[in-house]
Amino acid sequence: MFSYTFHWNQALKALPQMLDGALVTLQVALLSMVIGLALALALTACRLSGNRILGGFATAWVEIARNTPALFQIYMAHFGLGNFGIHLSPYTALLAGIAFNNAGYLAENFRGALKAIPDTQTRAGRSLGMTPVQAFRYIVLPQMFRIAFLPVTNQMVWAILMTSLGVTVGMNTDLAGITQELNARSFRTFEFFAIAAVIYYLIAKAVTLGARLLAARMFRY
């Protein structure tokens, strides 16, 4: 009934290749977070600007990013834009799709964090002679980042896992892509993907633990 024979040696020999792919996975995830954070701050500013056009644009971005599959967003970057003569490499399309998704989720996290900060703190800063910009920079912004820090960490983990979708657009240099190619050559699906799953798990846990230690150090008071 159960006649499958495991060949772990073959999979373990390919571990250096898979670890090289894991570095590419981390690179894409980190870049997507940097771009996503910058875009999220811009979207948050648009939503706070009071301008209906900017606010509508930011709201539309957030709604699309949060309510459509990440796979569709990556597909649109790679295949959809190609219909308009904009051809992105698998790496760039994956990066753009994840950054788009990150920006939407992070902008919503920032909006929630801002709502958690009482307006009285801004008024207190203004009563001390601060300008609105100074009150936002020195009082509101630090608290916003403190509240949103752990959700941002969760998004980083999600970005790492989302990189595996790159295999659907021809990405073959990240962990998922290399694992798929090794599997296609050997048909040892269980062994290769089990090892890849462990690597993803360890990366995610390392990011979570690092973020908790960093938060404990940064937000002690």
Secondary structure, 3 states (H helix, E strand, C coil): CCCCCCCHHHHHHCHHHHHHHHHHHHHHHHHHHHHHHHHHHHHHHHHHCCCHHHHHHHHHHHHHHHHCCHHHHHHHHHHHHHHHCCCCCHHHHHHHHHHHHHHHHHHHHHHHHHHCCCHHHHHHHHHCCCCHHHHHHHHHHHHHHHHHHHHHHHHHHHHHHHHHHHHHHCCCCCHHHHHHHHHHHHCCHHHHHHHHHHHHHHHHHHHHHHHHHHHHHHCCC
